Amino acid sequence: MKATMASTDPRFPLLTTPPPGPNARRVIELDQEFVSPSYTRPYPLVVRRGEGAVVEDVDGNRFLDFSAGIAVVATGHCHPRVVDAIQKQAAELIHMSGTDFYYESMARLAQKLAAIAPGNGHQKVYFGNSGTEAIEAAIKLARYRTGRDKLIAFLGAFHGRTLGSLSLTASKAVQRRGFGPLLPGVYHIPYAYCYRCPYGKTPDSCAVECATVLERELFRTVVPAGEVAAIVVEPVQGEGGYIFPPAKFLRELRRIADQQGIALVFDEVQSGMGRTGRMWACQDAGVAPDILAAAKGIASGMPLGVTIASAEFMTWGPGTHASTFGGNPVSVAAALATIELLEEGLVENAARIGKRIMDRLQEWPRRFPFVGDVRGRGLMIGIELVADQTSKQKAPALRDRVVQMAFERGLLLLGCGENTLRLMPPLMIDAEQADYAVDLLEELLGRL
């Protein structure tokens, strides 16, 4: 769709003043005076409202959102059914604490999550408030259930910023710097990053060295397998660069975990809830974890994180782990509405629109010499930018420039890894919005 035509359609960007406008600058000055400087802000967006896949800033500028609040607003901004569920629940009960008392809605959501979670058998759900809390619960549950204390994670991983999850995180040094000592007994190995295979292999010819290194080296020389409580892995690495491993990677981790009595933990905080065109990314490999962590898209922007495991695995007793606010009734109401919408068609829409985008992006490495790799499933798509395709030298400054240029044209993007653009719009975007974003990106890449 041409930009001139799109400007009259509320589904598309319209900039009335170059951002940041005067109102945005005023807010930014106030923020800089009183808000923690630890937050990362890639561009000066000051949001006032949102609807669907569009957000409006405090100066009336309209943006097409291909970040979805960092893959959170799965159903779009302020979906009417989610808003209605939130408003009705807030008028009835906001908090009593599911830690000490019972909520009917909390039990119903647990039943629903157990039904849609990967794997077979009776599952149980622990409720927290965020992805990092879901991972903290997974760490504690794995240690409690196995009686072991060591943990295996992957280079490039992001699992959160609280102390336990941060100990697993290996995405950016700045996230860990100054917070040591971190949790002891955590060991990192390379992820299945096929575009930059650390073992010099290709997906067709490799023997899954990125997984079997555990048996070949780590268990023999560094940490006995009998001391490892869990292998914690993202089925699709998110902050590390939107990296999609081959299915055999997760299958091999499952085999090793089963053989050694290790819990396999899947972090589906970013990749879950329909983002990849299936409810869970791990379903593409046909592999189920012992413990699943989910958050972000689960409640369309309300704070909620869950840790799911089989009833046989989740055997901890009263008082072992809890959260005052976890399973808050308003967040639970939002989650129930969100899952209904996902099942009614948004997961399928993510698969359909994602394929539409990928069909065009697949040509980009041939058209643009600085596009090294394009990878994705559903509406979780990564575009890795390089200085040249032969050396694959990373081009982080180029990636950041594209993000800034897109913002100045009304398209909201974020990076991941050192040099990858990520496309993660709300799952309800339509074909015209997808085409608009791809058209604009092609124009911007052509200007570099």
KEMITI-307681 format. One record per residue: x, y, z of N, C-alpha, C, O in turn; residue in one letter. Coordinates in steps of 0.001 Angstrom, whole numbers, plus 500000, padded with zeros to 6 digits. Layout:
% residues N
XYZXYZXYZXYZa/...
//
This chain:
% residues 448
500846498798500000500000500000500000500876501244500000501822501336500782m/500573502188499143501338503408499057501151504245500319500063504293500893k/502240504911500746502192505690501979501156506795501912500506507090502915a/500988507417500739500021508507500626498600508014500834497776508721501413t/498311506822500372496982506238500573496811505785502016495745505948502610m/497878505215502571497792504668503924497605505744504972497048505475506036a/498064506976504692498031508023505712496623508370506153496433508882507256s/495626508101505307494236508381505678493572507209506381492443507329506856t/494250506101506449493706504877507051494292504735508456495513504709508605d/493453504642509487493977504569510866494785503312511159495356503199512243p/494852502369510233495662501165510447497132501390510125497953500491510306r/497469502595509644498820502844509145499410504106509772498695504896510387f/500728504287509608501375505445510242500910506783509665500522506883508501p/500962507796510514500741509176510107501517510060511076501184510136512258l/502546510722510575503372511588511415503006513043511137503171513534510021l/502507513722512167502117515123512043503238516064512447503220517247512108t/504212515533513173505380516315513572506549515353513714506347514211514127t/507757515773513386508901514859513534509062514433514994509148515285515878p/509102513125515253509271512687516643510730512815517089511640512592516290p/510961513173518363509950513486519370509430514913519228510194515857519025p/508107515043519340507487516353519308507614517060520652508247516530521565g/507034518229520788507187519002522030506652518297523268507281518358524324p/505516517634523164504973516918524324505859515733524701506084515462525881n/506352515039523693507246513913523963508532514394524641509004513762525586a/509091515488524174510326516009524781510107516372526239510988516167527074r/508926516915526548508633517263527937508597516023528821509134516034529928r/507966514954528339507890513711529106509277513095529274509622512607530350v/510062513121528208511401512537528263512260513274529294513017512641530031i/512152514584529351512905515356530350512493514964531766513342514814532644e/511193514798531987510707514387533308511206512991533649511639512737534773l/511145512093532683511614510724532865513095510707533240513502510004534165d/513891511484532519515334511497532767515670512020534154516712511687534718q/514789512831534694515035513388536029514688512407537144515351512398538181e/513662511583536947513150510799538057513149509272537868513029508543538853f/513278508780536652513175507340536396514567506715536337515524507345535887v/514664505474536797515929504746536771516576504817535389515900504630534378s/517887505088535341518577505148534046518927503776533480519627503695532471p/518464502709534098518829501362533656518026500887532455518362499870531849s/516961501617532101516120501179530992516773501501529649517491502492529515y/516511500643528653517031500877527303515910501457526448514830500876526340t/516179502599525849515192503235524963515863503479523605516648504417523472r/515566502650522595516267502770521319515891504013520530516664504475519691p/514691504565520796514281505801520129513239506489521016512629505845521869y/513036507785520820512218508580521749510719508482521488510086509459521089p/510166507319521711508728507113521551508046507289522908508388506601523870l/507100508193522985506312508409524202504864508084523859504188508874523200v/504394506937524300503102506401523855501963506968524692502068507081525913v/500871507323524017499668507784524709498554506747524666497874506525525668r/498363506115523520497288505142523382497646504139522302498562504352521508r/496890503022522290497116502014521276495831501306520916494937501157521749g/495742500872519676494583500108519208495037499177518102495590499625517097e/494810497899518278495230496938517279496741496917517140497461496691518112g/497215497154515928498659497164515674499196498584515549500283498794515010a/498449499546516038498829500951515900498907501600517276498046501384518128v/499947502397517479500055503205518695500175504668518305500653505004517222v/499733505527519206499780506974518993500598507599520097500447507237521263e/501467508540519745502284509176520770501592510421521319500497510770520878d/502223511080522268501601512207522958501493513447522087500883514435522496v/502076513414520890501952514530519946501009514213518798500905514986517846d/500324513081518882499359512722517856499937511961516690499218511686515729g/501228511604516735501821510784515679501330509341515793501188508805516892n/501077508734514658500566507362514608501651506443514049502270506748513030r/501878505294514739502932504360514370502349502959514163501430502545514870f/502894502246513194502584500834513020503554500040513886504770500138513722l/503015499265514796503827498633515837504225497212515439503409496290515466d/505490497060515071506032495729514798506942495276515935507870494493515731f/506663495781517137507367495312518334506413494695519343506820493881520173s/505138495081519273504088494502520130504442494549521608504183493600522348a/505041495667522037505404495764523448506403494696523852506324494139524947g/507352494411522952508334493319523079507604491974523120507729491199524069i/506842491731522059506140490457521843505124490156522939504917488993523286a/504496491179523483503566491002524600502106491102524170501299490244524527v/501755492135523410500334492344523098499938491446521918499746491915520796v/499823490172522197499543489175521156498240489471520431498161489291519216a/497225489917521142495917490172520543495790491586520001494718491979519542t/496868492349520050496843493746519648496631494637520855496237494179521927g/496899495904520660496712496858521745495227497024522053494424497314521166h/494882496839523303493538497133523816492439496422523029491446497037522640c/492625495134522800491557494376522120490270494520522926490294494345524144h/489150494833522283487911495096523032487512493972523985487017494247525078p/487713492723523602487308491624524486488245491503525684487810491128526773r/489517491816525495490446491800526626490142492966527561490129492803528781v/489900494134526990489560495304527802488283495051528599488203495389529780v/487294494459527951486028494168528643486249493201529804485694493390530886d/487058492168529582487350491205530649488066491875531815487770491595532977a/489010492762531503489753493480532554488815494382533341488844494390534571i/487989495138532642487098496088533313486088495378534203485834495815535325q/485520494301533716484538493565534520485186492979535771484611493042536858k/486388492408535619487053491817536773487491492883537766487367492690538975q/488001494002537271488455495073538168487312495653538985487517496124540103a/486110495618538428484952496122539163484459495134540209483695495501541102a/484894493883540103484419492841541011485425492480542097485075492409543275e/486675492252541698487740491917542653489084492132541971489320491631540872l/489965492883542633491295493139542091492343492233542725493233491731542038i/492238492025544028493272491218544682492771490669546015492055491330546768h/493181489426546268492991488820547585494184487932547931494413487613549098m/494943487537546906496146486704546964495831485229546803495325484571547712s/496147484735545619495970483316545329496949482433546069496818481209546049g/497930483034546722498869482269547542498189481698548786498476480572549192t/497305482461549377496678482077550642495196481729550518494620481104551408d/494585482140549403493157481899549225492913481355547816493855481180547043f/491668481093547490491332480489546201490599481483545310489760482253545778y/490929481458544007490166482155542980489626481109542012490371480235541569y/488355481186541683487818480267540681488489480486539331488817479528538631e/488692481749538969489267482041537659490701481528537549491128481109536474s/491432481559538637492802481057538636492817479550538367493658479060537612m/491914478840538967491813477396538737491384477107537302491874476161536687a/490472477917536768490021477701535388491140477977534395491286477260533405r/491937479023534659493054479305533772494099478194533845494657477799532822l/494363477694535037495301476576535175494803475365534386495590474690533724a/493520475093534454492949473982533696493141474185532194493474473247531469q/492926475425531734493069475711530310494524475597529864494814475016528818k/495440476153530660496862476070530319497342474619530319498143474226529471l/496857473834531259497228472422531299496766471708530031497439470803529537a/495612472122529510495058471477528318495838471835527055495967471006526154a/496359473064526978497036473491525749498547473357525824499230473526524814i/499084473055527002500533472922527157501041471714526375500311470735526218a/502277471765525883502840470610525184503012469434526128503237469615527325p/502908468239525589503063467041526410501734466410526732500673466970526457g/501808465236527318500620464472527663500493464352529177501433464633529920n/499344463942529605499146463691531030498661464916531782498464465989531213g/498477464723533070497946465743533961499034466773534271500109466414534750h/498758468047534000499737469107534238499239470066535306498037470213535524q/500188470711535964499860471716536979500593473019536668501594473033535951k/500066474120537229500547475447536862500878476261538103500086476341539042v/502067476864538090502447477849539108502299479240538492502689479455537345y/501739480180539247501493481530538750502442482547539374502581482626540595f/503090483322538509503894484465538928503452485691538156502311485768537700g/504355486649538009503986487917537393504748488236536113504426489213535436n/505748487434535766506599487802534643507365486589534150507307485511534743s/508084486785533050508896485709532516510040485337533427510319484154533620g/510707486328533993511833486024534868511376485250536100512103484384536586t/510180485551536613509652484795537753509317483362537348509496482431538133e/508832483192536120508537481841535649509815481010535576509798479818535881a/510917481632535176512193480924535117512728480652536515513248479566536773i/512612481611537417513043481380538799512308480183539396512909479351540075e/511003480103539137510227478969539637510698477671538990510755476632539649a/511036477725537701511514476525537009512831476041537609513029474839537788a/513730476973537917515006476605538541514760475907539871515317474842540138i/513924476516540701513667475945542022512972474587541915513299473656542651k/512012474481540993511289473217540851512223472115540360512166470988540851l/513080472434539397514011471428538880514957470953539980515219469756540099a/515465471873540773516359471481541871515611470658542912516117469651543407r/514409471097543233513617470400544247513289468983543802513389468037544584y/512898468844542543512431467536542054513589466565541833513449465369542087r/514735467071541359515851466174541038516804465971542209517536464982542245t/516802466885543158517768466822544251519174467208543810520141466916544513g/519300467856542660520582468287542122520624469819542074519606470483542270r/521812470369541811521914471824541863522497472493540618522368473710540482d/523122471766539719523784472383538572522788472651537442521753471995537335k/523131473640536598522247474050535515523051474253534237524171474763534271l/522469473849533109523065474061531798522219475085531049520996474960530983i/522878476101530482522198477099529659523038477329528409524023476627528181a/522648478318527598523263478480526282523754479904526067523142480868526528f/524864480013525363525373481323524975524341482019524094523748481405523207l/524140483291524348523126484040523626521763484028524282520854484730523840g/521610483236525336520297483088525976519894484338526731520739485074527243a/518600484566526793518037485564527710516881484916528447515899484480527847f/517023484864529774515982484249530598515442485195531664514568484811532442h/515949486424531711515470487380532693516607488073533409517782487822533140g/516230488965534343517226489791535011517248489634536531518081490255537191r/516362488828537102516506488542538524517654487555538698518097486952537721t/518141487378539921519456486767540097519578485364539506520573485057538850l/518587484515539729518672483166539193518587483148537683519409482515537020g/517600483836537132517445483862535678518609484599535022519037484227533929s/519121485632535673520281486343535137521501485435535067522335485581534173l/521609484509535995522728483567535977522670482672534747523706482199534279s/521467482433534213521299481659532983521473482522531738521868482026530682l/521179483804531863521252484728530739522692484914530285523597485077531103t/522893484888528970524229485116528399524080485837527071524663485435526064a/523296486902527078522970487637525866523873488841525674524462489016524607s/523986489681526715524826490868526674525558491001528007524973490802529072k/526829491334527934527636491447529151527100492519530086527208492387531305a/526519493585529527526021494672530362524913494195531303524709494770532372v/524214493162530905523124492652531737523640491951532988522919491836533979q/524876491484532947525462490740534067526508491539534841526779491262536009r/527088492527534176528212493262534761527811493946536072526804494651536144r/528618493721537092528419494400538364527472493719539328527214494244540411g/526939492540538952525948491886539809526444490576540420525664489841541025f/527713490287540267528247489045540812528462489113542311528477490203542882g/528629487953542966528606486641542313527175486208541971526247486390542759p/527028485640540791525738485108540369525579483684540895526436483178541620l/524491483056540525524205481706540991525331480758540579525665480694539396l/525921480026541515526995479100541133526439477862540440525247477564540523p/527324477153539757526924475884539143526148476021537864525381475125537512g/526330477154537131525669477353535844526724477268534747527751477942534818v/526474476447533741527429476221532657526767476543531324525652476097531050y/527467477327530490526933477740529196527656477040528052528879476903528063h/526886476605527076527444475995525870526851476711524655525834477391524795i/527457476580523456526930477262522266525530476778521889525199475602522041p/524724477708521397523383477400520904523471476908519455524501477068518799y/522407476323518975522353475817517593522096476978516628520985477158516130a/523137477747516382523092478952515560523629478579514180524812478770513898y/522769478053513331523221477418512095523900478387511142524810477988510416c/523487479645511122524128480622510245525568480883510666526408481230509836y/525850480720511940527205480910512473527586479694513329527942479847514497r/527514478523512767527732477303513537529109477321514207530122477445513518c/529162477199515523530459477214516212531316475994515911532506475972516226p/530712474983515303531452473758514970531745473651513472532261472636513005y/531408474720512716531713474732511300530891473757510478531331473334509408g/529712473392510951528860472423510257527711473128509540527523474338509669k/526956472346508787525711472810508189524571471963508745524801470841509194t/523339472486508723522223471715509293522055470334508676521665469389509362p/522347470213507385522156468933506701523208467898507082522943466697507057d/524405468370507434525507467435507662525910467291509123526711466417509455s/525373468128509997525857468104511385525316466901512143524309466300511768c/526010466576513211525581465504514115525088466099515431525241465499516495a/524505467269515343523969468009516488525058468202517551524824467991518741v/526242468603517102527364468811518031527011469796519137527533469699520248e/526111470758518833525740471760519826524980471137520998524899471748522063c/524429469955520830523785469239521929524677468132522484524801467978523699a/525290467372521598526094466238522057527395466666522724528076465839523332t/527755467956522621528914468457523362528754468210524860529740468104525588v/527521468122525307527276467799526717527888466451527070528574466321528083l/527640465452526234528160464107526504529641463991526158530413463361526881e/530027464614525031531407464477524577532399465174525501533496464672525746r/531997466346526013532954467156526752532489467544528151533149467225529140e/531358468230528233530994468853529508530833467836530630531391468027531710l/530085466763530403529849465775531450531108464975531781531218464406532867f/532039464934530860533276464170531070534365464990531751535210464440532457r/534346466319531539535482467118531988535157468221532977536049468688533684t/533890468655533046533572469831533852532571469543534965532831469842536131v/531430468964534609530374468738535596529765467353535372529348467052534253v/529702466518536380529071465201536215527588465340535900526897466166536496p/527108464545534979525697464606534603524796464374535803523702464934535874a/525239463560536742524426463257537917524244464418538868523476464319539825g/524947465534538616524770466725539447523932467801538760523656468843539355e/523527467557537514522804468567536739521298468435536970520702467390536711v/520706469507537456519264469514537698518480469766536422517448469136536193a/518969470699535575518160471095534420519020471600533276520087472180533478a/518532471366532088518984472032530869517893473046530533516743472673530305i/518258474330530503517282475396530266517555475988528883518660476460528613v/516556475963528018516783476365526638515552477059526064514420476706526395v/515778478042525209514716478662524427514545477860523131515513477717522384e/513365477339522842513159476640521574513456477517520359513856477015519309p/513260478813520503513758479810519561514462480861520404513859481442521306v/515725481105520117516447482073520935515973483479520579516051483894519423q/515482484206521577514857485499521347515829486659521315516257487088520243g/516182487173522497517073488325522570518427488023521943519142488948521558e/518791486766521833520070486384521251520137486556519748521216486449519166g/518987486825519093519034487054517657517939486404516839518084486284515622g/516840485977517462515769485263516759516381484113515952516315484074514723y/516966483202516684517681482071516096516804480827516201516362480453517288i/516560480192515052515710479011514975516602477784514807517208477609513750f/516694476940515819517535475743515690516837474667514878515612474695514755p/517573473730514326516919472593513669516179471748514698516555471715515869p/515140471073514262514322470267515176515153469226515909514877468902517064a/516169468704515237516969467653515854517756468142517070518177467336517899k/517954469438517179518633470000518346517808469769519610518323469258520604f/516535470144519573515675469947520742515446468456521007515362468033522159l/515347467670519945515152466227520132516363465589520804516224464694521637r/517535466053520439518738465505521048518862465933522501519297465146523342e/518490467159522805518491467586524204517509466752525023517779466413526175l/516372466428524420515385465589525106515963464202525394515775463656526481r/516665463645524416517269462324524603518304462350525730518318461471526593r/519161463356525713520215463445526734519604463654528115520026463033529090i/518615464526528189517968464780529480517326463509530027517462463210531213a/516637462769529189515992461535529627517027460506530079516850459834531095d/518092460396529321519112459408529633519815459702530953520207458785531674q/519969460984531262520734461378532453519858461788533636520382462173534681q/518543461712533492517662462093534589517660463584534864517479464014536003g/517861464373533817517923465834533925516592466417533474515989465930532517i/516136467449534155514907468129533734515196469000532518516183469735532496a/514346468918531520514460469768530345513448470908530481512240470678530547l/513958472129530522513129473315530716513095474108529418514141474469528880v/511896474380528916511743475233527737511261476612528181510234476753528844f/512031477613527797511642479002528025510898479476526785511508479809525769d/509569479502526880508729479960525772508115481325526098507023481654525637e/508830482101526893508328483415527290508073484288526062507040484953525978v/509004484291525113508836485116523919508258484336522744507514484898521940q/508583483065522631508177482287521459506814481637521603506257481157520615s/506266481610522802505007480926523036503781481779522777503894482915522316g/502626481240523068501330481896522900501085482325521448500662483449521178m/501363481400520524500992481602519134501958482385518287501729482530517086g/503022482892518853503915483795518115504500483144516860504643483817515839r/504840481859516907505466481206515754504461480539514820504850479782513930t/503195480811515011502173480177514177501661478874514745500795478229514154g/502196478483515894501653477382516691501615477896518122502303478860518457r/500813477256518965500704477783520322502070477832520992502376478775521721m/502905476793520740504241476739521346505256476431520258505001475599519388w/506396477090520300507433476878519290507955475445519309508313474902518264a/508000474830520484508554473477520593507716472446519853508198471350519567c/506462472783519538505604471839518840506107471537517437505808470475516892q/506866472451516843507414472197515511508428471070515537508598470367514540d/509106470886516666510080469799516791509452468536517352510098467488517385a/508202468619517794507546467460518388508157467049519711508163465869520062g/508671468022520443509350467748521718508627468487522830508287469660522677v/508390467815523943507772468434525103508789468518526237509599467606526405a/508761469589527011509687469730528137509148469089529402507993468667529458p/509994469020530412509519468662531746508896469867532430507943469741533198d/509457471049532135508961472299532700508874473322531581509793473445530771i/507771474056531535507573475094530534507371476430531236506574476536532168l/508098477450530782507921478807531295507281479662530213507729479648529067a/506237480405530567505542481268529610505177482574530289504999482631531506a/505070483621529487504667484948529982504337485806528757503626485348527862a/504836487028528706504645487973527602503244487917527007502332488532527560k/503035487199525894501769487222525180500611486560525884499500486548525354g/500831486015527053499799485222527723498597486048528171497494485512528273i/498784487348528441497683488156528974497570489507528286497019490448528856a/498083489612527070497904490803526237498370492097526898497802493158526639s/499383492025527738499931493223528355499760493295529854500410494117530500g/498916492472530428498794492412531880499908491519532440500306490553531788m/500416491830533640501545491061534174501141489664534629500344489497535552p/501710488668533961501440487274534308502551486401533752502960486553532601l/503027485497534571503975484487534130503576483157534729503064483105535847g/503806482077533993503411480758534489504540479755534290505334479854533354v/504583478800535189505501477668535108504649476413535126503891476183536068t/504774475598534083503894474444533897504727473173533916505775473102533275i/504267472179534644504939470879534692503904469808534975502784470106535390a/504280468578534750503354467479535031503098467394536533503925467797537352s/501937466863536861501608466678538281502626465775538952502912465932540139a/503171464833538205504193463941538744505475464692539059506189464348540000e/505768465727538263507003466489538462506805467588539502507693467827540321f/505662468257539482505419469370540393504907468841541731503712468870542023m/505847468362542522505495467705543790505814468546545020505643468084546148t/506281469790544808506626470575545994505386470878546830504281470997546300w/505580471000548135504462471144549053504182472586549418504904473487548991g/503132472815550210502749474165550617503914474913551275504617474369552126p/504101476170550861505140477008551432506477476955550723507354477773551003g/506657476000549800507957475889549132508183477021548134509317477469547960t/507125477489547480507274478592546535505914479255546341504895478570546256h/505894480577546270504627481295546127504906482730545695506054483176545669a/503833483444545358503922484842544957502661485561545405501553485101545129s/502817486677546089501662487425546577500729487818545439499512487657545540t/501303488331544360500488488849543264500274487856542128499435488099541260f/501003486751542108500885485793541017499466485280540854498814484904541828g/498990485266539611497616484844539369496607485890539778495473485562540126g/497018487171539737496110488265540046494824488153539222494901487888538022n/493650488346539821492391488125539100492246488923537815491676488431536842p/492758490156537801492631490971536587493514490412535478493095490347534323v/494728490010535822495616489398534832495060488069534341495167487745533158s/494470487304535243493875486016534869492715486225533894492578485483532922v/491894487220534151490785487512533243491298487872531862490744487433530854a/492356488669531813492956489039530534493514487807529820493394487681528601a/494119486907530581494696485697529986493615484789529411493778484252528315a/492533484615530124491449483771529616490882484330528313490602483578527379l/490715485655528254490226486276527024491254486147525905490902485902524751a/492526486314526258493596486211525266493640484828524638493714484707523415t/493595483793525450493679482428524932492483482120524032492633481455523007i/491304482600524407490131482418523539490389483007522158490101482375521142e/490931484215522126491189484880520850492268484161520049492168484041518828l/493292483687520736494342482938520048493766481689519394494065481385518239l/492943480974520139492378479725519618491337479966518530491126479112517669e/490692481120518570489650481419517584490210481850516233489452481979515271e/491506482075516139492028482415514818493334483187514791493958483278513734g/493771483745515909494981484563515868496247483733515663497197484206515038l/496275482509516178497441481657515934497537481335514445498619481387513860v/496409481005513843496390480727512410496761481972511613497451481878510598e/496307483136512070496657484378511383498156484632511446498750485095510472n/498770484332512588500218484498512718500942483615511708501906484055511081a/500487482381511545501111481478510579500926481987509149501859481961508346a/499734482440508844499411482873507469500158484170507110500792484250506058r/500082485167507976500731486442507674502245486295507758502978486926506996i/502710485467508679504149485227508765504691484617507485505767484996507023g/503961483681506913504393483076505642504391484121504536505282484130503688k/503422484978504540503344486047503530504596486936503600505183487289502577r/504985487286504829506176488122505002507428487364504594508266487890503861i/507560486120505069508771485337504785508920485053503291510043484989502791m/507817484881502573507901484643501136508613485791500433509318485578499446d/508431487002500939509120488154500353510537488304500889511457488624500136r/510715488074502181512027488292502785513064487287502314514259487579502334l/512629486115501893513586485096501466514467485577500322515580485081500145q/513974486545499541514744487076498423515761488132498854516632488509498071e/515656488602500069516482489745500479517985489473500462518736490357500050w/518467488306500883519920488099500804520463488207499376521629488552499187p/519636487918498375520072488079496985519944489525496515520690489968495641r/519009490246497089518773491628496654519641492636497381520045493648496809r/519930492354498661520660493324499477521927492673500019521829491703500770f/523105493167499670524359492509500066524628492518501566525465491755502048p/523936493364502301524143493438503745523092492657504533523088492706505763f/522204491939503850521295491008504524521946489629504470522016488998503416v/522421489175505632523130487904505676522211486709505782522442485681505145g/521165486840506587520277485699506820518900486209507185518765487223507871d/517883485507506728516493485768507098515928484477507649516043483428507017v/515324484542508813514810483320509447513543483667510233513402484768510767r/512645482714510287511438482988511054510364481945510854510384481175509894g/509441481936511767508200481167511679507108482018512289507313482679513307r/505948481998511658504876482826512160505304484276512170505952484744511234g/504946484990513223505302486405513355506443486593514343506426487491515185l/507432485719514215508698485820514949509801485703513902510253484604513582m/510227486845513375511085486876512192512328487703512462512239488817512977i/513485487159512115514752487845512291515431488108510960515427487253510074g/516021489307510816516760489695509619518157490097510076518328491151510688i/519147489275509787520499489526510273521289490339509255521430489940508099e/521800491479509699522534492381508829524035492206509027524519492074510151l/524757492209507915526202491972507927526906493016507077526286493658506229v/528213493185507308529008494095506492529170493531505085529107494271504103a/529377492230504990529372491548503694529021490084503923529283489529504990d/528437489479502926527896488131503076528976487053503125528735485959503635q/530152487350502606531209486345502604531817486169503986531926485050504488t/532208487269504592532826487191505921531793487062507030532114486612508131s/530549487456506744529466487485507728529785488409508907529252488232510003k/530648489385508675530967490337509747529705491056510183528968491594509357q/529462491061511476528230491641512003528207493143511780529245493805511811k/527012493673511556526849495099511279525839495717512249524738496090511844a/526209495823513523525262496366514504524881497815514245523728498195514454p/525830498633513793525517500041513541524511500172512405523631501033512447a/524638499324511393523696499328510281522308498920510760521310499534510384l/522250497893511584520954497470512145520315498614512924519130498898512752r/521094499270513776520550500364514582520074501522513706519086502187514019d/520783501750512618520379502816511700519034502508511059518200503401510912r/518814501250510676517540500866510085516404501024511096515323501499510747v/516645500634512329515630500789513381515249502262513536514069502594513655v/516261503148513535515998504583513693515280505149512470514345505937512612q/515701504760511293515053505231510061513592504795510016512721505564509611m/513334503572510428511958503070510438511101503878511412509964504236511105a/511656504157512580510921504970513567510563506332512984509447506820513167f/511500506933512293511257508263511721510215508223510614509687509263510219e/509915507030510111508868506856509099507595506245509682506645505974508948r/507572506026510992506348505558511626506230504061511797505138503561512067g/507329503326511646507313501877511845508175501542513052509352501900513097l/507599500862514020508309500538515260508931499156515162508227498154515033l/510248499111515223511015497873515214511934497849516422512169498874517061l/512445496672516725513495496523517728514545495575517172514272494767516284l/515746495692517712516790494753517364516844493606518355516175493621519388g/517648492620518023517977491549518963519321490985518546519740491153517401c/519997490318519466521359489938519185522188491180518940521791492277519333g/523326491028518302524168492178518017523741492919516761523959494125516652e/523135492214515810522967492806514486521705492351513755521647492402512527n/520709491913514496519493491384513869518305492299514103518081492769515219t/517540492549513039516236493194513147515211492121513461515254491031512890l/514299492419514354513241491438514611511873492028514295511577493176514626r/511062491226513657509683491577513359508796490736514269508767489509514167l/508078491406515155507224490695516123505949491495516365505683491913517492m/505164491710515322503944492499515474502876491737516251503010490535516478p/501824492427516656500676491710517234500168490650516258500282490808515043p/499618489589516792499215488461515949497968488751515126497564487936514296l/497353489919515357496131490240514613496384491135513402495423491583512776m/497639491411513049497872492269511896497282491644510636497154490425510526i/496925492514509685496353492007508439497401492056507323498513492548507515d/497024491542506169497959491432505049498440492800504584499611492957504239a/497556493790504572497961495121504105498964495760505045499894496429504594e/498790495564506353499767496097507305501112495401507154502160496042507236q/501087494094506935502326493356506716503033493853505456504245494068505460a/502266494034504379502854494516503123503433495913503295504503496211502766d/502740496759504023503225498123504249504585498094504944505510498798504539y/504700497284505981505959497212506726507089496686505849508199497218505882a/506814495640505062507849495073504200508226496061503100509405496210502777v/507232496736502525507523497744501498508438498829502055509411499223501413d/508118499307503252508918500380503853510335499908504147511302500628503898l/510452498696504675511789498168504962512605497999503681513804498277503666l/511965497551502621512677497427501350513162498793500873514277498919500366e/512335499801501034512733501159500645513931501636501469514878502210500932e/513875501391502781514953501847503644516247501095503351517319501698503296l/516150499791503164517354499004502855517949499438501520519167499430501346l/517095499812500591517586500254499301518300501580499348519046501921498430g/518079502342500419518730503645500573520068503555501292520796504546501349r/520409502405501838521657502286502611522876502244501701524004502146502185l/
//
